[in-house]
Amino acid sequence: MSTPITASSAKDSAEAGARRAANSPWLDRLARLGFVAKGLVYALIGILAFQVAMGDTERTDQKGALQAIAEKPGGGFVLWLMVVGFFAYALWRFSEAAFGRRDETDEKKRTVKRIGSAANGLVYLFFGVLTFRTVTSSSTSGSSSADVTAKVLGWPGGQALVVLAGLVVIAIAVALTYRGLRTDFEKHLDTSRMSRTTFAAVRRLGQVGYVARGVVFFLIGCLVVKAAIDHQPGKAQGFDVALRSLAGAPFGQFLLVLAALGLVCFGAYCLAEARYRRL
């Protein structure tokens, strides 16, 4: 006699199916392609920042990096691969948000990391949309950081919200720097597949890359907070203005070159992560 299907058993079956999809080898492969896409973008931002330090006027943000790829022979094909990679990476992060990270057993830490995975998923979903719009030549439309900030500042309590957003970015910057200095990222790598030399190189790339990202995110957070306090949304910008602000500081060219090299290192670390990350 067959067991009747109840609402509870149907729900359990659906959840089990979703978990199997989230643990699919194909999703893992696509997520690794996402790491490659992420690495390419950061490496190109670093290269563009170096060009700015040398007197070039190129954009040094994500859109500038994507447009730089689009202008190269075969750039369209690479961008389509990046679209798939970013969307797959976002999907993988959303699966972690839904079911928790596989390597975390502590329930409280698991909950915090699920929230972090959801936020990461949204960020890379945005990168996927931005890349899609670039490859389909519609990237010129849309709102800038300043436009969004101006809208939020017009809301009741908008100034406080923008300040809070800036402080969150600064907190992320501190966390990234801490992760780099403590090499906290190592626990996600399958070190058993690395030689001692490879591990040392990847470790150093991760250290330098995370600290560089932390510095740039800190500058972005400060720009957002200042924009809110001064009620000047035009000051709330991303990588482009943050990196250029380094150029105006004492020893600015030297600092910008260091930031550029750090971002290239992070890009290289992401490429290594595509191969050695435990998913």
N, C-alpha and C positions, 0 to 999 in steps of 0.2 A: 504494500500500500504506500503510495507516494506521500511525502510530507507536504502539507499545505504551505503555500508561500505567504508569509505574513509581511506586513509593512516593515517590521524590524529586520527580517531576513533579507528582504529586497534592498533595504538601505545598506546592510552589511555587505551584500553582494556588489552593490554599486561602488561602495567605498573600496572594496578589495580590487575591483576592476580599475578604479582610478589610481590606486597605489601601484598596481602592476604597470599601468601606463607611465606613471611618474618614474618608475624604476627601469623603464625600457632602455636597452642598450642603444637604440636609435636616438633617444632623447639625450643620452650621455654624449654620443658622438656629435650631435648638433650643438649641445652646450659647449663642447670643446671648440667647435667652430666659433662660438660666441666669444670665447677667450681670445681666439686669434683676432677677431674683429676688434675687440676691446684693445688688444695690444697694438694693432695697426693705428688706431685713432690716437692713442696716447703718444706713440712714437712719432707720428706725424705732427702732433701739436708741439712736441719737443723740438722737432726740426724747424717748424715755422717760427717758434720762439727764438731759436738760434739765429735764424735769418733776420728777425727783428733786431736782435742784439747787434747784428752786423750792418744795420741801417736799412733793411728791407721794410716794407709797409704791409706785408701780408697779414691777414687775420690769423690769430693764434687760438681760435676756439674750435669746438667740434665741427661746426659748419665749415670753417676754413679748411680743416683737415680733410673732410669729405669732398669738398670741391677740388682740393689738390689731387685727390685720387681720381676724380671724374675727368680731370684734364689730361691724365696720362693715357697712353695706348693700352687698351684692354681695361681701362678704369671702370667702365660700366659693368663688365662681368664681375670684377672684384667687388663692386658696390652691391650687386645683387647677392653675392655670397655673404656679404656683411649684413644685408637685410635679413637673410635667413638666420645667420648666426646670432644677431641681436634678439630677434624674436624667439629663437630657440633658448637663448640664455635667459631671457625674461620668463619664458614658460617654465624652465627648470627652477628658477628662483621662486616662482609662484607655487610650484609643486612642493618646494621646501616649506613655503609659508602655510600651505594647506595641511601637510602631513608631518612637518618637523624634519630637522636634519638627521640624517641616518647615523651620524657619528656622535650625537648628543643624547645622553640618557637622563641627565638631570632635568626635571620637568620645568623648573623656573627658568633655567638657562635656555631650555628648548623653546619656551614661549617668547622670550626676548629675541632669540635668533629667528623665530618665525616672523616676527614683526620686521626685523632687519631684512630678511629675505624678501618680504613683500615690498619694502621700500626700494630695494635693489631691482626687483622686477619692474617696478614702475619707471625707474631711471632708464633701464635698458630697453623698455618698451618705447620710451620717448626717443632714445637713440635709433631704434629700429624705424620709427616713423620718420625721423629726421633724415636718415639714410635713404629711405624709400622716396621721400620728397626730393632729395638731391638727385637720385638716379632717374627720376621721372621729370626732372627739370621744373619742379614746382616748389623748390626750397626757398624762393625769394618771398613767398607769402608767409604769414604767421606773425605772432607777437614776439617782440624781443623781451629780454629780462626787464628793461626799463618800462616797457608798455604794461607788462603784468604787474610790476611794482606800483606803477601809477594807479592802476585800477584798484589794487588792494588798499593803497593809501587813501583812496576816496571812500572806502567803506567805514561804517561806524567802528571805532576801535582798530582801524586798519594800520595805524602807525605802530601800535603795540604788536600786531600780528607780524609786521615786517621785521621789527626788532627781534621778535621771537624766532623768526625764520633765520635771520642772520646769526643769532646765538646758536641755533641748531647746527648751522654750517660750521661755525667755529668749534662746536663740540665734536663734530665729525672730523674736523682737521686735527684736533688733539688726539682723537682715537686713532687716526691714520698714522700720525707721528709716533704714538706709543707703540702701535703694532710694528712699525718699522724698526724702532730702537730695540724693542724686546724680541724681535723676529717671531712674533706670535703667529705669523702666517705659515710657519713651517709645519704646523700640525695638520694642515690640509694637504700636504704634499706626500706622495708615495715615495719616500726616500729609499726604499728597498730597490727601486729600479734605477737609482742614480749611482754613478761612481762618486768617489770622494771629491774629485776635482769638479764634477758637474754640480754636486750639492753645494760646494763652496761658492761657485760662480753664481748659481741661482739664488743662494742666500744673500749674497752681496747685492745682486740686482734688486731683490725684494726690499732690502734695507734702504738702499738709496732711493728707490722708486717710491716707497711708501712715505718716506720723510719729505720728498719733493712734493708729492701730492698733498701732504699735510700743510706744507707752507703755502701752496697755491690756494687751497681751500680756506685757509685762515685769512688770506688776503681778500678772497671773495666774501667771506662772512663779515669782515670789517667794512667792506664797501657797502654791503646791504644794510648794516646797522647805521652807518653814517648817512646813507640815503634816507633812511627813515627819520633819523634825528633832525637832519637838515630839511626834510620834506622835499628832497630833490631826487625823484625816481631815476633820472638819467645817470646817477652815480651807481645804481644797482646793476652791475654787469657781471659777466662770468669770467671764463678763463682769459678772454682777449684783453679786457681792461686790467684784470689782476696781474697778468704777466707784464703788460706795458707799464703798470705802476712801479714795478721793480726797476724799469729802465730809468725812471725819474728819481730814484733814490741815490744817496751817496754810493759810489762804486756800483751804480745800477747796471752797467753793461756786464760787469763781472758776475753780479748776482743773477742776472737774466740768463747768462750762459750756464751757470750752475743749475738753475731751475730747468733749463732746456735739457741738459744732460740727464738730470734726475728723471724727467718725464720720459725720455728715450729709454732709460734704464727700466722704468716701470713697464713700458711697452714690451721690452725684451723679456721681462719677468712674466708678463701675461702670456707670451708665446711659449715660455717654458711651462707655465701653469697649464696650458692647453694639453700638454703631453703628460705632465706628472701629477696633476690635481686628482685627488681622490673624490669621486662623485658618488 
